[in-house]
Amino acid sequence: MNSKKIHYTYPKVAACFWWLAILVAIFFVKNTSAQIANDYPKRPIRIIVSFAPGGGTDIIARSLAIKLSEILKQSVFIENKVGASGNIGTQYVASASPDGYTYLFTSSAYVVNYSFQKNSVGYDPIKDFSPVVIAASQPIAIVVNDKFPVKNIQELKNLSAKGQLSYSSAGAGTPPQVTCDGLLNGVWKGDAVHIPYKGAAPALTALIGGEIPIFCGTVGGVGQYVKQGLVRVLAITSEKRLASMPDVPTLSELGYPQLKNDVWQGMFASIKTPKFMVDKINAAMNQALKSEEIQEKFKSLDLVIVGGTPSQTSEYVQSDLKRWDLISKSGANLKTE
């Protein structure tokens, strides 16, 4: 009788120990994972900016890096990897270790370059990256040297009809370059030559120095030079005029609604970066964007704060990618000198 009890009871006891072992293992894994998440980041974080120091994207990234350092209680530093209209820095992060300590901060050139040059950019914006957050957006400005004999868009159009013009940007394939090409060579059927620079800052320096007559770039990068009387903004690409530039018309109101466009700046991680790391940086970025310091800074640069979850960022990027795919098929070009 006793042997039968032992025979039937033993499997039940063994099963209880087996389930207990599983529960202990689950508890251990959950607590270990939670501890790892709480400890992140344990060392400095590097943000790769794909454009030159001093440009709009760089200014935004550096402002956020300071605030992120406070929030994460860890050093966050900027490293500029410039070239190929942002592709060099983007390629670098795509191939970087997905350990959560290297991030990309770039502009909407991220999707524009891919739409126009799928076979040569060296990355896939969807397959190679995990979106973190879109920080802000801003309109594009068509700018001329203050001494250039053009006061408005109509006068620029008249000059374009008389002969070849040249214009500059932060690089071929960037949203400002495509917008300028769309106006000068697309709508106006001109023959303007694009002179690319390795970032907005050197392009603006060339404009101010009189090396080139026209520059297309983000509003945030030109404001200080407008105030100094060194450059003049002829038009912007937003839907409405800016409060800081009430006398500057939009291209839409001038009769070119098809050129309405904004440039965004955002952060991305290598595709295999653990989700909890991406989520933590996203939360820190959103906290930074809500801070009084960042809101005041961005307002002074005419930036519209975006923010949102990684999922919302993914939807935002994919929507913009589809838009630029359509534009690329419409015949806009990337010709340079």
Beta strands, then each sheet from edge to edge (+ up, - down):
strand 1: 45-49
strand 2: 76-80
strand 3: 102-107
strand 4: 129-145
strand 5: 166-169
strand 6: 193-196
strand 7: 214-218
strand 8: 231-236
strand 9: 262-270
strand 10: 304-305
sheet 1: 2+ 1+ 3+ 9- 4+ 7- 5- 6-
sheet 2: 2+ 1+ 3+ 9- 4+ 8-
sheet 3: 2+ 1+ 3+ 9- 4+ 10-
end
